[in-house]
Amino acid sequence: MAELIENSLKTVFGRLIRERSMNDINVTMLCRETGISRRTFYNHYNSMADLCRQTIFCDLASTLQDNTGYDQWMDGFRSILYYGRANRKMFFHIFFSDYRSSLMTALDEYSHNIIRKAIRRCADDSRISVSSETINFMSDFNNAGSDLNVIC
């Protein structure tokens, strides 16, 4: 039952976020459209931002599938670009909303996790022992590089 409710909320949220700004979507509206109570919503999600994060992350996980290894990273990256293009209205509505900062932080953490998994998978495939500390450093270094590109 919980999965059915969560899928229903994600589906309705996904439709609404493509039609309007995230600032114009609220819990009452989602509950009305899905036929659940506010209490039920909050039993599944902490906030609208939480629902948004989980909706996007589920979509991205589905989009990436197993394309996170060393040999498949280009396919994974390409699939994320296609996802972004196909969902540009959704990202536009999130980007220009009050939720932007928290969702950018969540996407940053999500990208770190993808990079960490790719490094771990590559190391395992190559039979190289790499500590979690080194993997985190490499992931942070990768992110710092993208931050430097913005600065320079």
Backbone as CSV, one residue per row, in Angstrom:
resi,resn,N_x,N_y,N_z,CA_x,CA_y,CA_z,C_x,C_y,C_z
1,MET,0.823,-1.195,0.000,0.000,0.000,0.000,0.871,1.265,0.000
2,ALA,1.944,1.240,0.804,2.825,2.409,0.893,3.431,2.728,-0.468
3,GLU,3.854,1.704,-1.180,4.455,1.911,-2.508,3.446,2.512,-3.482
4,LEU,2.198,2.068,-3.390,1.139,2.597,-4.251,0.912,4.089,-3.983
5,ILE,0.883,4.465,-2.716,0.692,5.871,-2.344,1.876,6.705,-2.827
6,GLU,3.084,6.228,-2.585,4.271,6.975,-2.994,4.344,7.117,-4.511
7,ASN,4.039,6.063,-5.232,4.034,6.145,-6.702,2.977,7.123,-7.199
8,SER,1.816,7.115,-6.558,0.747,8.037,-6.936,1.176,9.488,-6.696
9,LEU,1.782,9.749,-5.550,2.251,11.104,-5.243,3.338,11.542,-6.223
10,LYS,4.270,10.646,-6.529,5.343,10.984,-7.477,4.785,11.255,-8.868
11,THR,3.800,10.483,-9.273,3.197,10.673,-10.599,2.486,12.021,-10.680
12,VAL,1.672,12.321,-9.676,0.947,13.591,-9.670,1.929,14.751,-9.551
13,PHE,2.914,14.623,-8.670,3.913,15.687,-8.540,4.653,15.883,-9.863
14,GLY,5.054,14.792,-10.501,5.758,14.884,-11.782,4.950,15.613,-12.835
15,ARG,3.647,15.374,-12.869,2.780,16.071,-13.830,2.671,17.553,-13.486
16,LEU,2.446,17.846,-12.211,2.259,19.238,-11.790,3.532,20.076,-11.958
17,ILE,4.687,19.501,-11.647,5.926,20.272,-11.715,6.299,20.605,-13.161
18,ARG,5.772,19.870,-14.100,6.006,20.183,-15.512,5.058,21.286,-15.998
19,GLU,3.995,21.530,-15.226,2.996,22.526,-15.605,3.184,23.872,-14.908
20,ARG,3.787,23.873,-13.704,3.854,25.112,-12.917,5.070,25.113,-12.001
21,SER,5.355,26.281,-11.468,6.475,26.432,-10.542,6.246,25.582,-9.296
22,MET,7.339,25.150,-8.722,7.229,24.390,-7.487,6.629,25.246,-6.376
23,ASN,6.808,26.546,-6.445,6.206,27.457,-5.458,4.682,27.404,-5.506
24,ASP,4.131,26.987,-6.639,2.673,26.955,-6.816,2.073,25.576,-6.529
25,ILE,2.889,24.654,-6.056,2.415,23.306,-5.716,2.515,23.151,-4.204
26,ASN,1.451,22.653,-3.608,1.502,22.458,-2.162,0.940,21.093,-1.783
27,VAL,1.107,20.742,-0.532,0.683,19.437,-0.028,-0.817,19.258,-0.176
28,THR,-1.593,20.300,0.105,-3.051,20.223,-0.016,-3.451,19.853,-1.444
29,MET,-2.825,20.482,-2.405,-3.115,20.216,-3.818,-2.796,18.754,-4.172
30,LEU,-1.632,18.273,-3.733,-1.250,16.881,-4.002,-2.210,15.899,-3.334
31,CYS,-2.597,16.204,-2.105,-3.517,15.313,-1.381,-4.878,15.263,-2.061
32,ARG,-5.350,16.412,-2.524,-6.637,16.465,-3.216,-6.585,15.613,-4.494
33,GLU,-5.502,15.756,-5.254,-5.398,15.050,-6.534,-5.159,13.549,-6.375
34,THR,-4.551,13.135,-5.263,-4.288,11.710,-5.055,-5.311,11.043,-4.145
35,GLY,-6.153,11.862,-3.504,-7.193,11.298,-2.642,-6.676,10.801,-1.305
36,ILE,-5.605,11.413,-0.808,-5.071,11.025,0.497,-5.145,12.213,1.447
37,SER,-4.928,11.946,2.715,-4.937,13.022,3.712,-3.532,13.620,3.840
38,ARG,-3.468,14.809,4.426,-2.170,15.444,4.676,-1.315,14.562,5.591
39,ARG,-1.965,13.954,6.550,-1.247,13.078,7.481,-0.591,11.929,6.732
40,THR,-1.313,11.360,5.770,-0.742,10.276,4.971,0.455,10.778,4.178
41,PHE,0.339,11.985,3.606,1.478,12.567,2.883,2.699,12.609,3.797
42,TYR,2.527,13.165,4.994,3.656,13.331,5.906,4.127,12.020,6.535
43,ASN,3.345,10.971,6.422,3.826,9.649,6.821,4.853,9.121,5.815
44,HIS,4.812,9.634,4.592,5.697,9.158,3.527,6.824,10.131,3.196
45,TYR,6.569,11.428,3.348,7.558,12.452,2.988,7.615,13.517,4.074
46,ASN,8.799,14.061,4.302,8.974,15.105,5.305,8.492,16.458,4.818
47,SER,8.543,16.665,3.498,8.220,17.976,2.937,8.019,17.854,1.429
48,MET,7.641,18.958,0.811,7.544,18.993,-0.651,8.923,18.777,-1.276
49,ALA,9.950,19.378,-0.673,11.314,19.213,-1.190,11.738,17.743,-1.129
50,ASP,11.336,17.048,-0.068,11.647,15.623,0.063,10.981,14.816,-1.047
51,LEU,9.720,15.092,-1.319,9.011,14.424,-2.415,9.699,14.720,-3.747
52,CYS,10.069,15.962,-3.967,10.734,16.351,-5.209,12.056,15.608,-5.366
53,ARG,12.876,15.604,-4.314,14.166,14.892,-4.354,13.962,13.424,-4.700
54,GLN,13.058,12.776,-3.986,12.855,11.345,-4.203,12.308,11.062,-5.600
55,THR,11.458,11.937,-6.104,10.918,11.761,-7.453,12.034,11.847,-8.479
56,ILE,12.858,12.874,-8.370,13.963,13.048,-9.321,14.974,11.918,-9.186
57,PHE,15.331,11.550,-7.959,16.332,10.504,-7.762,15.850,9.153,-8.286
58,CYS,14.574,8.855,-8.112,14.034,7.599,-8.671,14.105,7.636,-10.194
59,ASP,13.754,8.782,-10.774,13.840,8.930,-12.232,15.273,8.781,-12.710
60,LEU,16.208,9.428,-12.014,17.619,9.350,-12.414,18.166,7.936,-12.270
61,ALA,17.808,7.261,-11.193,18.263,5.881,-11.000,17.756,4.997,-12.126
62,SER,16.505,5.192,-12.501,15.926,4.436,-13.609,16.619,4.788,-14.923
63,THR,16.935,6.062,-15.099,17.593,6.529,-16.317,19.010,5.986,-16.413
64,LEU,19.729,5.995,-15.290,21.111,5.523,-15.288,21.221,4.019,-15.451
65,GLN,20.291,3.301,-14.856,20.315,1.844,-14.811,21.681,1.386,-14.327
66,ASP,22.390,0.585,-15.097,23.705,0.099,-14.678,24.843,0.846,-15.358
67,ASN,24.569,2.000,-15.913,25.587,2.752,-16.644,26.419,3.636,-15.723
68,THR,26.972,3.049,-14.656,27.775,3.821,-13.720,29.196,3.303,-13.620
69,GLY,29.525,2.273,-14.345,30.876,1.724,-14.305,31.804,2.472,-15.246
70,TYR,33.065,2.137,-15.162,34.088,2.793,-15.965,33.787,2.707,-17.459
71,ASP,33.392,1.525,-17.915,33.143,1.327,-19.347,31.822,1.924,-19.818
72,GLN,30.890,2.159,-18.895,29.565,2.633,-19.286,29.289,4.083,-18.909
73,TRP,30.249,4.797,-18.333,29.960,6.130,-17.804,29.470,7.087,-18.887
74,MET,29.980,6.936,-20.107,29.531,7.849,-21.164,28.058,7.624,-21.494
75,ASP,27.633,6.365,-21.512,26.215,6.078,-21.741,25.367,6.632,-20.599
76,GLY,25.855,6.489,-19.376,25.142,7.023,-18.222,25.038,8.542,-18.276
77,PHE,26.147,9.186,-18.614,26.158,10.647,-18.718,25.206,11.106,-19.821
78,ARG,25.246,10.428,-20.939,24.360,10.765,-22.061,22.898,10.595,-21.653
79,SER,22.601,9.531,-20.925,21.208,9.300,-20.516,20.733,10.390,-19.556
80,ILE,21.632,10.903,-18.702,21.256,12.000,-17.808,20.992,13.269,-18.620
81,LEU,21.809,13.520,-19.637,21.584,14.692,-20.488,20.240,14.593,-21.212
82,TYR,19.917,13.404,-21.717,18.626,13.214,-22.380,17.481,13.406,-21.396
83,TYR,17.658,12.910,-20.174,16.649,13.079,-19.129,16.449,14.570,-18.842
84,GLY,17.564,15.308,-18.722,17.482,16.750,-18.476,16.760,17.485,-19.586
85,ARG,17.061,17.107,-20.816,16.406,17.765,-21.957,14.918,17.420,-21.994
86,ALA,14.586,16.165,-21.755,13.186,15.738,-21.788,12.374,16.360,-20.643
87,ASN,13.057,16.735,-19.560,12.372,17.268,-18.377,12.774,18.711,-18.079
88,ARG,13.113,19.450,-19.109,13.607,20.818,-18.899,12.572,21.726,-18.250
89,LYS,11.290,21.525,-18.523,10.267,22.354,-17.866,10.274,22.099,-16.360
90,MET,10.406,20.838,-15.975,10.449,20.499,-14.560,11.636,21.183,-13.896
91,PHE,12.823,21.077,-14.500,14.010,21.690,-13.914,13.898,23.215,-13.894
92,PHE,13.308,23.782,-14.906,13.082,25.231,-14.943,12.192,25.644,-13.776
93,HIS,11.109,24.902,-13.555,10.178,25.232,-12.475,10.799,25.052,-11.097
94,ILE,11.737,24.126,-10.974,12.436,23.941,-9.697,13.509,25.013,-9.527
95,PHE,14.258,25.260,-10.602,15.380,26.199,-10.556,14.931,27.592,-10.141
96,PHE,13.782,28.025,-10.631,13.271,29.350,-10.304,12.204,29.295,-9.210
97,SER,12.490,28.499,-8.178,11.567,28.400,-7.052,12.333,28.602,-5.751
98,ASP,11.595,28.691,-4.663,12.201,28.837,-3.338,12.941,27.568,-2.903
99,TYR,12.714,26.465,-3.606,13.305,25.174,-3.248,14.662,24.946,-3.910
100,ARG,15.083,25.866,-4.728,16.292,25.691,-5.538,17.504,25.272,-4.712
101,SER,17.811,25.993,-3.663,19.015,25.752,-2.879,19.047,24.342,-2.289
102,SER,17.960,23.934,-1.655,17.946,22.606,-1.030,18.021,21.497,-2.077
103,LEU,17.397,21.718,-3.232,17.438,20.687,-4.262,18.793,20.638,-4.971
104,MET,19.457,21.769,-5.095,20.802,21.773,-5.670,21.763,21.019,-4.749
105,THR,21.609,21.203,-3.448,22.427,20.478,-2.478,22.178,18.974,-2.595
106,ALA,20.926,18.593,-2.725,20.582,17.170,-2.862,21.143,16.588,-4.158
107,LEU,21.053,17.335,-5.253,21.607,16.856,-6.528,23.123,16.747,-6.466
108,ASP,23.753,17.660,-5.736,25.201,17.600,-5.546,25.578,16.315,-4.816
109,GLU,24.858,15.993,-3.748,25.124,14.763,-3.002,24.853,13.535,-3.867
110,TYR,23.793,13.596,-4.661,23.471,12.483,-5.557,24.618,12.244,-6.550
111,SER,25.156,13.329,-7.102,26.251,13.174,-8.062,27.500,12.615,-7.377
112,HIS,27.741,13.043,-6.126,28.859,12.464,-5.363,28.689,10.956,-5.220
113,ASN,27.478,10.527,-4.905,27.224,9.094,-4.738,27.459,8.324,-6.037
114,ILE,27.049,8.904,-7.152,27.277,8.254,-8.450,28.769,8.115,-8.713
115,ILE,29.510,9.187,-8.448,30.961,9.162,-8.677,31.623,8.150,-7.750
116,ARG,31.221,8.125,-6.478,31.787,7.150,-5.533,31.536,5.716,-5.999
117,LYS,30.318,5.435,-6.456,30.000,4.087,-6.940,30.828,3.732,-8.168
118,ALA,30.998,4.699,-9.070,31.790,4.440,-10.281,33.246,4.159,-9.924
119,ILE,33.798,4.920,-8.979,35.187,4.697,-8.556,35.314,3.327,-7.907
120,ARG,34.375,2.997,-7.019,34.411,1.687,-6.338,34.315,0.556,-7.358
121,ARG,33.407,0.699,-8.293,33.207,-0.345,-9.305,34.453,-0.506,-10.178
122,CYS,35.047,0.600,-10.582,36.258,0.578,-11.395,37.401,-0.083,-10.618
123,ALA,37.557,0.287,-9.347,38.607,-0.300,-8.511,38.388,-1.805,-8.343
124,ASP,37.145,-2.194,-8.087,36.835,-3.616,-7.928,37.101,-4.393,-9.215
125,ASP,36.667,-3.823,-10.349,36.898,-4.482,-11.641,38.382,-4.628,-11.948
126,SER,39.178,-3.674,-11.471,40.624,-3.699,-11.712,41.375,-4.414,-10.595
127,ARG,40.620,-4.896,-9.613,41.190,-5.580,-8.451,42.218,-4.710,-7.717
128,ILE,41.840,-3.434,-7.545,42.679,-2.481,-6.834,41.989,-2.155,-5.514
129,SER,42.742,-2.204,-4.443,42.198,-1.872,-3.130,42.222,-0.354,-2.944
130,VAL,41.045,0.214,-2.731,40.928,1.652,-2.535,40.079,1.887,-1.288
131,SER,40.611,2.695,-0.365,39.884,2.959,0.883,38.705,3.900,0.623
132,SER,37.748,3.863,1.515,36.601,4.768,1.432,37.060,6.218,1.514
133,GLU,38.089,6.472,2.307,38.631,7.824,2.434,39.165,8.318,1.085
134,THR,39.874,7.445,0.360,40.402,7.812,-0.957,39.280,8.034,-1.954
135,ILE,38.281,7.193,-1.913,37.134,7.352,-2.818,36.449,8.690,-2.555
136,ASN,36.248,9.027,-1.287,35.627,10.318,-0.950,36.490,11.482,-1.422
137,PHE,37.815,11.355,-1.250,38.718,12.404,-1.718,38.595,12.579,-3.231
138,MET,38.584,11.462,-3.959,38.488,11.534,-5.424,37.164,12.167,-5.853
139,SER,36.099,11.810,-5.174,34.788,12.387,-5.486,34.781,13.887,-5.191
140,ASP,35.328,14.264,-4.037,35.400,15.685,-3.678,36.291,16.449,-4.651
141,PHE,37.399,15.829,-5.051,38.318,16.465,-6.001,37.617,16.694,-7.336
142,ASN,36.852,15.709,-7.771,36.098,15.850,-9.021,35.127,17.026,-8.922
143,ASN,34.423,17.120,-7.805,33.464,18.212,-7.622,34.171,19.555,-7.516
144,ALA,35.304,19.590,-6.840,36.067,20.842,-6.726,36.519,21.300,-8.106
145,GLY,36.866,20.359,-8.961,37.268,20.700,-10.328,36.146,21.378,-11.087
146,SER,34.921,20.882,-10.908,33.799,21.522,-11.598,33.514,22.892,-10.994
147,ASP,33.747,23.066,-9.677,33.591,24.381,-9.049,34.645,25.352,-9.560
148,LEU,35.871,24.866,-9.779,36.943,25.725,-10.287,36.637,26.198,-11.691
149,ASN,36.008,25.342,-12.478,35.661,25.755,-13.835,34.702,26.939,-13.823
150,VAL,33.834,27.003,-12.835,32.893,28.110,-12.713,33.637,29.378,-12.307
151,ILE,34.604,29.235,-11.403,35.355,30.381,-10.902,36.269,30.958,-11.974
152,CYS,36.974,30.122,-12.692,37.999,30.573,-13.656,37.454,31.161,-14.918
